[in-house]
Amino acid sequence: MFTAVVTGTHITVWVISALIAVGIGCSKYSKYKSREKMVRDLAAMDPEQREKLLGRLQPKLQIEIREELMKRFRTKTDL
């Protein structure tokens, strides 16, 4: 018959793995919330100011935010 022996090492590995998973989850959630806030703030700006601010961002991030603005707020941005 199979007997599982749980040692302190097993428990330590599981605890460390759980802490890493929680840390990654919190990081992704924080990034999501800040991106949502940025998109809402950009939607509320006048078009000139929005384009000026978008022009300062990295190209990949610009595209993602422009797509989100179009999808959620039907806001036209110059591509």
Distance bins in CASP14 RR format, pairs under 12 A and 6 or more apart:
PFRMAT RR
TARGET T0000
AUTHOR 0000-0000-0000
RMODE 2
METHOD distances of the structure
MODEL  1
4 10 0 0 0 0 1 0 0 0 0 0 0
5 11 0 0 0 0 0 1 0 0 0 0 0
6 12 0 0 0 0 0 1 0 0 0 0 0
6 13 0 0 0 0 0 1 0 0 0 0 0
6 14 0 0 0 0 1 0 0 0 0 0 0
7 13 0 0 0 0 1 0 0 0 0 0 0
7 14 0 0 0 0 0 1 0 0 0 0 0
8 14 0 0 0 0 1 0 0 0 0 0 0
8 15 0 0 0 0 1 0 0 0 0 0 0
8 16 0 0 0 0 0 1 0 0 0 0 0
9 15 0 0 0 0 0 1 0 0 0 0 0
9 16 0 0 0 0 0 1 0 0 0 0 0
10 16 0 0 0 0 0 1 0 0 0 0 0
10 17 0 0 0 0 0 1 0 0 0 0 0
11 17 0 0 0 0 0 1 0 0 0 0 0
11 18 0 0 0 0 0 1 0 0 0 0 0
12 18 0 0 0 0 0 1 0 0 0 0 0
12 19 0 0 0 0 0 1 0 0 0 0 0
13 19 0 0 0 0 0 1 0 0 0 0 0
13 20 0 0 0 0 0 1 0 0 0 0 0
14 20 0 0 0 0 0 1 0 0 0 0 0
14 21 0 0 0 0 0 1 0 0 0 0 0
15 21 0 0 0 0 0 1 0 0 0 0 0
15 22 0 0 0 0 0 1 0 0 0 0 0
16 22 0 0 0 0 0 1 0 0 0 0 0
16 23 0 0 0 0 0 1 0 0 0 0 0
17 23 0 0 0 0 0 1 0 0 0 0 0
17 24 0 0 0 0 0 1 0 0 0 0 0
18 24 0 0 0 0 0 1 0 0 0 0 0
18 25 0 0 0 0 0 1 0 0 0 0 0
19 25 0 0 0 0 0 1 0 0 0 0 0
19 26 0 0 0 0 0 1 0 0 0 0 0
20 26 0 0 0 0 0 1 0 0 0 0 0
20 27 0 0 0 0 0 1 0 0 0 0 0
21 27 0 0 0 0 0 1 0 0 0 0 0
21 28 0 0 0 0 0 1 0 0 0 0 0
22 28 0 0 0 0 0 1 0 0 0 0 0
22 29 0 0 0 0 0 1 0 0 0 0 0
23 29 0 0 0 0 1 0 0 0 0 0 0
23 30 0 0 0 0 1 0 0 0 0 0 0
23 31 0 0 0 0 0 1 0 0 0 0 0
24 30 0 0 0 0 0 1 0 0 0 0 0
24 31 0 0 0 0 0 1 0 0 0 0 0
25 31 0 0 0 0 1 0 0 0 0 0 0
25 32 0 0 0 0 1 0 0 0 0 0 0
25 33 0 0 0 0 0 1 0 0 0 0 0
26 32 0 0 0 0 0 1 0 0 0 0 0
26 33 0 0 0 0 0 1 0 0 0 0 0
27 33 0 0 0 0 0 1 0 0 0 0 0
27 34 0 0 0 0 0 1 0 0 0 0 0
28 34 0 0 0 0 0 1 0 0 0 0 0
28 35 0 0 0 0 0 1 0 0 0 0 0
29 35 0 0 0 0 0 1 0 0 0 0 0
29 36 0 0 0 0 0 1 0 0 0 0 0
30 36 0 0 0 0 0 1 0 0 0 0 0
30 37 0 0 0 0 0 1 0 0 0 0 0
31 37 0 0 0 0 0 1 0 0 0 0 0
31 38 0 0 0 0 0 1 0 0 0 0 0
31 61 0 0 0 0 0 1 0 0 0 0 0
31 64 0 0 0 0 0 1 0 0 0 0 0
32 38 0 0 0 0 0 1 0 0 0 0 0
32 39 0 0 0 0 0 1 0 0 0 0 0
32 68 0 0 0 0 0 1 0 0 0 0 0
33 39 0 0 0 0 0 1 0 0 0 0 0
33 40 0 0 0 0 0 1 0 0 0 0 0
34 40 0 0 0 0 0 1 0 0 0 0 0
34 41 0 0 0 0 0 1 0 0 0 0 0
34 61 0 0 0 0 0 1 0 0 0 0 0
34 65 0 0 0 0 0 1 0 0 0 0 0
35 41 0 0 0 0 0 1 0 0 0 0 0
35 42 0 0 0 0 0 1 0 0 0 0 0
35 57 0 0 0 0 0 1 0 0 0 0 0
35 61 0 0 0 0 1 0 0 0 0 0 0
35 64 0 0 0 0 1 0 0 0 0 0 0
35 65 1 0 0 1 0 0 0 0 0 0 0
35 67 0 0 0 0 0 1 0 0 0 0 0
35 68 1 0 0 1 0 0 0 0 0 0 0
35 69 0 0 0 0 0 1 0 0 0 0 0
35 72 0 0 0 0 0 1 0 0 0 0 0
36 42 0 0 0 0 0 1 0 0 0 0 0
36 43 0 0 0 0 0 1 0 0 0 0 0
36 65 0 0 0 0 0 1 0 0 0 0 0
36 68 0 0 0 0 1 0 0 0 0 0 0
36 69 0 0 0 0 0 1 0 0 0 0 0
36 72 0 0 0 0 1 0 0 0 0 0 0
37 43 0 0 0 0 0 1 0 0 0 0 0
37 44 0 0 0 0 0 1 0 0 0 0 0
37 65 0 0 0 0 0 1 0 0 0 0 0
37 68 0 0 0 0 0 1 0 0 0 0 0
38 44 0 0 0 0 0 1 0 0 0 0 0
38 45 0 0 0 0 0 1 0 0 0 0 0
38 50 0 0 0 0 0 1 0 0 0 0 0
38 53 0 0 0 0 1 0 0 0 0 0 0
38 54 0 0 0 0 0 1 0 0 0 0 0
38 57 0 0 0 0 1 0 0 0 0 0 0
38 61 0 0 0 0 1 0 0 0 0 0 0
38 62 0 0 0 0 0 1 0 0 0 0 0
38 64 0 0 0 0 0 1 0 0 0 0 0
38 65 1 0 0 1 0 0 0 0 0 0 0
38 68 0 0 0 0 1 0 0 0 0 0 0
38 69 0 0 0 0 0 1 0 0 0 0 0
39 45 0 0 0 0 0 1 0 0 0 0 0
39 50 0 0 0 0 0 1 0 0 0 0 0
39 53 0 0 0 0 0 1 0 0 0 0 0
39 54 0 0 0 0 0 1 0 0 0 0 0
39 57 0 0 0 0 0 1 0 0 0 0 0
39 61 0 0 0 0 0 1 0 0 0 0 0
39 64 0 0 0 0 1 0 0 0 0 0 0
39 65 1 0 0 1 0 0 0 0 0 0 0
39 66 0 0 0 0 1 0 0 0 0 0 0
39 67 0 0 0 0 0 1 0 0 0 0 0
39 68 1 0 1 0 0 0 0 0 0 0 0
39 69 1 0 0 1 0 0 0 0 0 0 0
39 70 0 0 0 0 0 1 0 0 0 0 0
39 71 0 0 0 0 1 0 0 0 0 0 0
39 72 1 0 0 1 0 0 0 0 0 0 0
39 73 1 0 0 1 0 0 0 0 0 0 0
39 75 0 0 0 0 1 0 0 0 0 0 0
39 77 0 0 0 0 0 1 0 0 0 0 0
40 50 0 0 0 0 0 1 0 0 0 0 0
40 65 0 0 0 0 0 1 0 0 0 0 0
40 68 0 0 0 0 0 1 0 0 0 0 0
40 69 0 0 0 0 1 0 0 0 0 0 0
40 72 0 0 0 0 1 0 0 0 0 0 0
40 73 0 0 0 0 1 0 0 0 0 0 0
40 75 0 0 0 0 0 1 0 0 0 0 0
41 49 0 0 0 0 0 1 0 0 0 0 0
41 50 0 0 0 0 1 0 0 0 0 0 0
41 53 0 0 0 0 1 0 0 0 0 0 0
41 54 0 0 0 0 0 1 0 0 0 0 0
41 65 0 0 0 0 0 1 0 0 0 0 0
41 69 0 0 0 0 0 1 0 0 0 0 0
41 73 0 0 0 0 0 1 0 0 0 0 0
42 49 0 0 0 0 1 0 0 0 0 0 0
42 50 1 0 1 0 0 0 0 0 0 0 0
42 51 0 0 0 0 1 0 0 0 0 0 0
42 52 0 0 0 0 0 1 0 0 0 0 0
42 53 1 0 0 1 0 0 0 0 0 0 0
42 54 1 0 0 1 0 0 0 0 0 0 0
42 55 0 0 0 0 0 1 0 0 0 0 0
42 56 0 0 0 0 0 1 0 0 0 0 0
42 57 0 0 0 0 0 1 0 0 0 0 0
42 61 0 0 0 0 0 1 0 0 0 0 0
42 62 0 0 0 0 0 1 0 0 0 0 0
42 64 0 0 0 0 0 1 0 0 0 0 0
42 65 1 0 0 1 0 0 0 0 0 0 0
42 66 0 0 0 0 1 0 0 0 0 0 0
42 68 0 0 0 0 1 0 0 0 0 0 0
42 69 1 0 0 1 0 0 0 0 0 0 0
42 70 0 0 0 0 0 1 0 0 0 0 0
42 72 0 0 0 0 0 1 0 0 0 0 0
42 73 0 0 0 0 1 0 0 0 0 0 0
42 75 1 0 0 1 0 0 0 0 0 0 0
42 77 0 0 0 0 1 0 0 0 0 0 0
43 49 0 0 0 0 0 1 0 0 0 0 0
43 50 0 0 0 0 1 0 0 0 0 0 0
43 53 0 0 0 0 0 1 0 0 0 0 0
43 54 0 0 0 0 0 1 0 0 0 0 0
43 65 0 0 0 0 0 1 0 0 0 0 0
43 66 0 0 0 0 0 1 0 0 0 0 0
43 68 0 0 0 0 1 0 0 0 0 0 0
43 69 1 0 1 0 0 0 0 0 0 0 0
43 70 0 0 0 0 0 1 0 0 0 0 0
43 71 0 0 0 0 0 1 0 0 0 0 0
43 72 1 0 0 1 0 0 0 0 0 0 0
43 73 1 0 1 0 0 0 0 0 0 0 0
43 74 0 0 0 0 1 0 0 0 0 0 0
43 75 1 0 1 0 0 0 0 0 0 0 0
43 76 0 0 0 0 0 1 0 0 0 0 0
43 77 0 0 0 0 0 1 0 0 0 0 0
44 50 0 0 0 0 1 0 0 0 0 0 0
44 53 0 0 0 0 0 1 0 0 0 0 0
44 69 0 0 0 0 0 1 0 0 0 0 0
44 73 0 0 0 0 1 0 0 0 0 0 0
44 75 0 0 0 0 1 0 0 0 0 0 0
45 51 0 0 0 0 1 0 0 0 0 0 0
45 52 0 0 0 0 1 0 0 0 0 0 0
45 53 1 0 0 1 0 0 0 0 0 0 0
45 54 0 0 0 0 1 0 0 0 0 0 0
45 65 0 0 0 0 0 1 0 0 0 0 0
45 69 0 0 0 0 0 1 0 0 0 0 0
45 73 0 0 0 0 0 1 0 0 0 0 0
45 75 0 0 0 0 1 0 0 0 0 0 0
45 77 0 0 0 0 0 1 0 0 0 0 0
46 52 0 0 0 0 0 1 0 0 0 0 0
46 53 0 0 0 0 0 1 0 0 0 0 0
46 75 0 0 0 0 0 1 0 0 0 0 0
47 53 0 0 0 0 0 1 0 0 0 0 0
47 54 0 0 0 0 0 1 0 0 0 0 0
47 69 0 0 0 0 0 1 0 0 0 0 0
47 75 0 0 0 0 1 0 0 0 0 0 0
47 76 1 0 0 1 0 0 0 0 0 0 0
47 77 1 0 0 1 0 0 0 0 0 0 0
47 78 0 0 0 0 1 0 0 0 0 0 0
48 54 0 0 0 0 0 1 0 0 0 0 0
48 55 0 0 0 0 0 1 0 0 0 0 0
48 77 0 0 0 0 0 1 0 0 0 0 0
48 78 0 0 0 0 0 1 0 0 0 0 0
49 55 0 0 0 0 0 1 0 0 0 0 0
49 56 0 0 0 0 0 1 0 0 0 0 0
49 77 0 0 0 0 0 1 0 0 0 0 0
50 56 0 0 0 0 0 1 0 0 0 0 0
50 57 0 0 0 0 0 1 0 0 0 0 0
50 62 0 0 0 0 0 1 0 0 0 0 0
50 65 0 0 0 0 1 0 0 0 0 0 0
50 66 0 0 0 0 1 0 0 0 0 0 0
50 69 0 0 0 0 1 0 0 0 0 0 0
50 73 0 0 0 0 0 1 0 0 0 0 0
50 75 1 0 0 1 0 0 0 0 0 0 0
50 76 0 0 0 0 0 1 0 0 0 0 0
50 77 1 0 0 1 0 0 0 0 0 0 0
50 78 0 0 0 0 1 0 0 0 0 0 0
51 57 0 0 0 0 0 1 0 0 0 0 0
51 62 0 0 0 0 0 1 0 0 0 0 0
51 65 0 0 0 0 0 1 0 0 0 0 0
51 66 0 0 0 0 1 0 0 0 0 0 0
51 69 0 0 0 0 0 1 0 0 0 0 0
51 75 0 0 0 0 0 1 0 0 0 0 0
51 76 0 0 0 0 0 1 0 0 0 0 0
51 77 1 0 0 1 0 0 0 0 0 0 0
51 78 1 0 0 1 0 0 0 0 0 0 0
51 79 0 0 0 0 0 1 0 0 0 0 0
52 77 0 0 0 0 0 1 0 0 0 0 0
52 78 0 0 0 0 0 1 0 0 0 0 0
53 61 0 0 0 0 0 1 0 0 0 0 0
53 62 0 0 0 0 1 0 0 0 0 0 0
53 65 0 0 0 0 1 0 0 0 0 0 0
53 66 0 0 0 0 0 1 0 0 0 0 0
53 69 0 0 0 0 0 1 0 0 0 0 0
53 77 0 0 0 0 0 1 0 0 0 0 0
54 61 0 0 0 0 1 0 0 0 0 0 0
54 62 1 0 1 0 0 0 0 0 0 0 0
54 63 0 0 0 0 1 0 0 0 0 0 0
54 64 0 0 0 0 0 1 0 0 0 0 0
54 65 1 0 0 1 0 0 0 0 0 0 0
54 66 1 0 0 1 0 0 0 0 0 0 0
54 67 0 0 0 0 0 1 0 0 0 0 0
54 68 0 0 0 0 0 1 0 0 0 0 0
54 69 0 0 0 0 1 0 0 0 0 0 0
54 75 0 0 0 0 0 1 0 0 0 0 0
54 77 1 0 0 1 0 0 0 0 0 0 0
54 78 0 0 0 0 1 0 0 0 0 0 0
54 79 0 0 0 0 0 1 0 0 0 0 0
55 61 0 0 0 0 1 0 0 0 0 0 0
55 62 1 0 0 1 0 0 0 0 0 0 0
55 63 0 0 0 0 0 1 0 0 0 0 0
55 65 0 0 0 0 0 1 0 0 0 0 0
55 66 0 0 0 0 0 1 0 0 0 0 0
55 77 0 0 0 0 0 1 0 0 0 0 0
55 78 0 0 0 0 1 0 0 0 0 0 0
55 79 0 0 0 0 0 1 0 0 0 0 0
56 62 0 0 0 0 1 0 0 0 0 0 0
56 65 0 0 0 0 0 1 0 0 0 0 0
57 63 0 0 0 0 1 0 0 0 0 0 0
57 64 0 0 0 0 1 0 0 0 0 0 0
57 65 1 0 0 1 0 0 0 0 0 0 0
57 66 0 0 0 0 1 0 0 0 0 0 0
57 77 0 0 0 0 0 1 0 0 0 0 0
58 64 0 0 0 0 1 0 0 0 0 0 0
58 65 0 0 0 0 0 1 0 0 0 0 0
59 65 0 0 0 0 0 1 0 0 0 0 0
59 66 0 0 0 0 0 1 0 0 0 0 0
59 79 0 0 0 0 0 1 0 0 0 0 0
60 66 0 0 0 0 0 1 0 0 0 0 0
60 67 0 0 0 0 0 1 0 0 0 0 0
61 67 0 0 0 0 0 1 0 0 0 0 0
61 68 0 0 0 0 0 1 0 0 0 0 0
62 68 0 0 0 0 0 1 0 0 0 0 0
62 69 0 0 0 0 0 1 0 0 0 0 0
62 77 0 0 0 0 1 0 0 0 0 0 0
62 78 0 0 0 0 0 1 0 0 0 0 0
62 79 0 0 0 0 1 0 0 0 0 0 0
63 69 0 0 0 0 0 1 0 0 0 0 0
63 70 0 0 0 0 0 1 0 0 0 0 0
63 77 0 0 0 0 0 1 0 0 0 0 0
63 79 0 0 0 0 1 0 0 0 0 0 0
64 70 0 0 0 0 0 1 0 0 0 0 0
64 71 0 0 0 0 0 1 0 0 0 0 0
64 77 0 0 0 0 0 1 0 0 0 0 0
65 71 0 0 0 0 0 1 0 0 0 0 0
65 72 0 0 0 0 0 1 0 0 0 0 0
65 73 0 0 0 0 0 1 0 0 0 0 0
65 75 0 0 0 0 0 1 0 0 0 0 0
65 77 0 0 0 0 1 0 0 0 0 0 0
65 79 0 0 0 0 0 1 0 0 0 0 0
66 72 0 0 0 0 0 1 0 0 0 0 0
66 73 0 0 0 0 0 1 0 0 0 0 0
66 75 0 0 0 0 1 0 0 0 0 0 0
66 76 0 0 0 0 1 0 0 0 0 0 0
66 77 1 0 1 0 0 0 0 0 0 0 0
66 78 0 0 0 0 1 0 0 0 0 0 0
66 79 1 0 0 1 0 0 0 0 0 0 0
67 73 0 0 0 0 0 1 0 0 0 0 0
67 74 0 0 0 0 0 1 0 0 0 0 0
67 75 0 0 0 0 0 1 0 0 0 0 0
67 77 0 0 0 0 1 0 0 0 0 0 0
67 79 0 0 0 0 1 0 0 0 0 0 0
68 74 0 0 0 0 0 1 0 0 0 0 0
68 75 0 0 0 0 1 0 0 0 0 0 0
68 77 0 0 0 0 0 1 0 0 0 0 0
69 75 1 0 1 0 0 0 0 0 0 0 0
69 76 0 0 0 0 1 0 0 0 0 0 0
69 77 1 0 1 0 0 0 0 0 0 0 0
69 78 0 0 0 0 0 1 0 0 0 0 0
69 79 0 0 0 0 0 1 0 0 0 0 0
70 76 1 0 0 1 0 0 0 0 0 0 0
70 77 1 0 0 1 0 0 0 0 0 0 0
70 78 0 0 0 0 0 1 0 0 0 0 0
70 79 0 0 0 0 1 0 0 0 0 0 0
71 77 0 0 0 0 0 1 0 0 0 0 0
END
